[in-house]
Amino acid sequence: MEREPLKGRTAVVTGASRGIGAATARALDEAGARLAMVSRRASDLDGVAAQLVHEHLTVAADLRRPQAPQAVADQVLDAFGSVDVLVNNAAAAARLDTVDTGADLIDELLAVNVRAPLLLIAALVPSMTARGGGSIINLSSVSALVGTPRRAAYAASKGAIDAATRSLAIELGPSGIRVNSVAPGVVDTALWARNREIPGVIKTIEGQTPLGRWGDSQDIADVIVFLASDSSRFITGETIAVDGGMARTFDLFAGPV
């Protein structure tokens, strides 16, 4: 891949203040893109912004709110005029028994993981169409590909975004817009911090992953940059598992996850 394959392009990353989102922001910047980073508090993005070389913008938005995606799109387009790459990374997660899963939690998972990406896509597609194309990358999960215990609502939201990805690929392909999703396996981020404290969980995950380790945020960010670039120009409608092989070999009975 060339040194700056995204030079001259504009990318939007939601949930960019930490973990996969922060690593993706840095990787897109390294690839030459100017960047709009979205988080609930713009101040949370200061540490990431300080590491960037190219032009960037921080946007404060609570994507649980129905009006937030349009407001984000308006602010980004006012600043940059157009968008070439959208990474829908912001997510809400939950790990608990289904009998303890209430309506408010389900609504929050669907609002952040499904409604917000779809509304943001709708708001930014006209800009991509005017530019002659673009790349949309939705963040899914290994939980959408295999059964994972105590994650029914979360898995449902990620399965929904995978289904939407396929539909959008058909709908937007004629406009030159590619739509793919990336399904991380177990990645060592803050979302997994408490789970790592469960006795045996670290070795269990390593044992369930053919590559024998947890993922890190850079593992995911590198694939996102590939999908954003012309190196993936004939790929659309795909869900790419970046999980060390877990989705193909997952053993539900190997231990607690």
PEGI-V268039 format. One record per residue. N is the residue number from 0. RES is the residue in three letters. SS is DSSP state (H for helix, E for strand, C for the rest). PHI is phi in radians with two decimals (999 if undefined). Layout:
n: [N/N]
res: [RES/RES]
ss: [SS/SS]
phi: [PHI/PHI]
This chain:
n: [0/1/2/3/4/5/6/7/8/9/10/11/12/13/14/15/16/17/18/19/20/21/22/23/24/25/26/27/28/29/30/31/32/33/34/35/36/37/38/39/40/41/42/43/44/45/46/47/48/49/50/51/52/53/54/55/56/57/58/59/60/61/62/63/64/65/66/67/68/69/70/71/72/73/74/75/76/77/78/79/80/81/82/83/84/85/86/87/88/89/90/91/92/93/94/95/96/97/98/99/100/101/102/103/104/105/106/107/108/109/110/111/112/113/114/115/116/117/118/119/120/121/122/123/124/125/126/127/128/129/130/131/132/133/134/135/136/137/138/139/140/141/142/143/144/145/146/147/148/149/150/151/152/153/154/155/156/157/158/159/160/161/162/163/164/165/166/167/168/169/170/171/172/173/174/175/176/177/178/179/180/181/182/183/184/185/186/187/188/189/190/191/192/193/194/195/196/197/198/199/200/201/202/203/204/205/206/207/208/209/210/211/212/213/214/215/216/217/218/219/220/221/222/223/224/225/226/227/228/229/230/231/232/233/234/235/236/237/238/239/240/241/242/243/244/245/246/247/248/249/250/251/252/253/254/255/256]
res: [MET/GLU/ARG/GLU/PRO/LEU/LYS/GLY/ARG/THR/ALA/VAL/VAL/THR/GLY/ALA/SER/ARG/GLY/ILE/GLY/ALA/ALA/THR/ALA/ARG/ALA/LEU/ASP/GLU/ALA/GLY/ALA/ARG/LEU/ALA/MET/VAL/SER/ARG/ARG/ALA/SER/ASP/LEU/ASP/GLY/VAL/ALA/ALA/GLN/LEU/VAL/HIS/GLU/HIS/LEU/THR/VAL/ALA/ALA/ASP/LEU/ARG/ARG/PRO/GLN/ALA/PRO/GLN/ALA/VAL/ALA/ASP/GLN/VAL/LEU/ASP/ALA/PHE/GLY/SER/VAL/ASP/VAL/LEU/VAL/ASN/ASN/ALA/ALA/ALA/ALA/ALA/ARG/LEU/ASP/THR/VAL/ASP/THR/GLY/ALA/ASP/LEU/ILE/ASP/GLU/LEU/LEU/ALA/VAL/ASN/VAL/ARG/ALA/PRO/LEU/LEU/LEU/ILE/ALA/ALA/LEU/VAL/PRO/SER/MET/THR/ALA/ARG/GLY/GLY/GLY/SER/ILE/ILE/ASN/LEU/SER/SER/VAL/SER/ALA/LEU/VAL/GLY/THR/PRO/ARG/ARG/ALA/ALA/TYR/ALA/ALA/SER/LYS/GLY/ALA/ILE/ASP/ALA/ALA/THR/ARG/SER/LEU/ALA/ILE/GLU/LEU/GLY/PRO/SER/GLY/ILE/ARG/VAL/ASN/SER/VAL/ALA/PRO/GLY/VAL/VAL/ASP/THR/ALA/LEU/TRP/ALA/ARG/ASN/ARG/GLU/ILE/PRO/GLY/VAL/ILE/LYS/THR/ILE/GLU/GLY/GLN/THR/PRO/LEU/GLY/ARG/TRP/GLY/ASP/SER/GLN/ASP/ILE/ALA/ASP/VAL/ILE/VAL/PHE/LEU/ALA/SER/ASP/SER/SER/ARG/PHE/ILE/THR/GLY/GLU/THR/ILE/ALA/VAL/ASP/GLY/GLY/MET/ALA/ARG/THR/PHE/ASP/LEU/PHE/ALA/GLY/PRO/VAL]
ss: [C/C/C/C/C/C/C/C/C/E/E/E/E/E/C/C/C/C/H/H/H/H/H/H/H/H/H/H/H/H/C/C/C/E/E/E/E/E/E/C/C/H/H/H/H/H/H/H/H/C/C/C/C/C/C/E/E/E/E/E/C/C/C/C/C/C/C/H/H/H/H/H/H/H/H/H/H/H/H/H/C/C/C/C/E/E/E/E/C/C/C/C/C/C/C/C/C/H/H/H/C/C/H/H/H/H/H/H/H/H/H/H/H/H/H/H/H/H/H/H/H/H/H/H/H/H/H/H/H/H/H/C/C/E/E/E/E/E/E/C/C/H/H/H/C/C/C/C/C/C/C/H/H/H/H/H/H/H/H/H/H/H/H/H/H/H/H/H/H/H/H/H/H/C/C/C/E/E/E/E/E/E/E/E/C/C/E/C/C/H/H/H/C/C/H/H/H/C/C/C/H/H/H/H/H/H/H/H/C/C/C/C/C/C/E/C/H/H/H/H/H/H/H/H/H/H/H/H/C/H/H/H/C/C/C/C/C/C/E/E/E/E/C/C/C/H/H/H/H/C/C/C/C/C/C/C/C]
phi: [999/-1.10/-1.10/-2.25/-1.18/-1.94/-1.01/1.49/-1.89/-2.00/-2.15/-2.02/-2.21/-1.60/1.08/-1.59/-1.46/-2.78/0.96/-1.07/-1.10/-1.15/-1.10/-1.16/-1.02/-1.11/-1.20/-1.17/-1.10/-1.08/-1.42/1.82/-1.38/-1.50/-2.36/-1.96/-1.93/-2.01/-2.68/-1.11/-2.24/-1.03/-1.10/-1.14/-1.60/-1.03/-1.14/-1.23/-1.02/-1.14/-1.64/-1.56/-1.76/-1.57/-0.97/-2.61/-2.42/-1.88/-2.23/-1.57/-2.80/-1.74/-1.26/-1.26/-1.54/-1.04/-1.46/-1.12/-1.03/-1.14/-1.11/-1.07/-1.04/-1.06/-1.17/-1.16/-1.19/-1.08/-1.40/-1.97/1.52/-2.79/-2.37/-1.91/-2.35/-2.18/-1.99/-1.51/-1.79/-0.94/-2.63/-1.94/-2.31/-2.69/-2.32/-2.85/-1.08/-1.07/-1.15/-1.77/-1.65/-1.68/-1.09/-1.11/-1.16/-1.04/-1.08/-1.16/-1.06/-1.23/-1.10/-1.39/-1.53/-2.18/-1.09/-1.05/-1.02/-1.13/-1.22/-1.20/-1.04/-1.03/-1.30/-1.80/-1.00/-1.00/-1.14/-1.12/-1.07/-1.12/-1.46/1.59/2.59/3.06/-2.34/-1.97/-2.13/-1.74/-1.57/-1.83/-2.89/-1.01/-1.15/-1.46/-1.76/-2.36/-1.27/-2.15/-1.19/1.13/-2.37/-1.04/-1.19/-1.09/-1.07/-1.08/-1.18/-1.33/-1.10/-1.13/-1.24/-1.16/-1.12/-1.10/-1.00/-1.14/-1.12/-1.14/-1.06/-1.20/-1.15/-1.71/-0.93/-1.06/-1.60/1.42/-1.77/-1.67/-2.33/-2.39/-2.20/-2.03/-1.94/-1.18/-1.50/-1.47/-2.01/-1.34/-2.17/-1.07/-1.09/-1.79/-1.01/-1.22/-1.12/-1.12/-1.43/-1.20/-0.95/1.52/-1.22/-1.12/-1.18/-1.09/-1.09/-1.04/-1.24/-1.57/-2.00/-0.94/-1.39/1.29/-2.65/-1.29/-1.37/-2.18/-1.07/-1.15/-0.98/-1.39/-1.03/-1.13/-1.23/-1.10/-1.07/-1.00/-1.22/-1.34/-1.67/-1.24/-1.09/-1.90/-1.09/-1.96/-2.03/-2.72/1.34/-1.72/-1.93/-1.77/-1.36/-2.06/-2.51/1.15/1.65/-1.01/-1.10/-1.54/-2.34/-1.04/-2.03/-1.05/-1.76/-1.39/2.61/-1.34/-2.34]
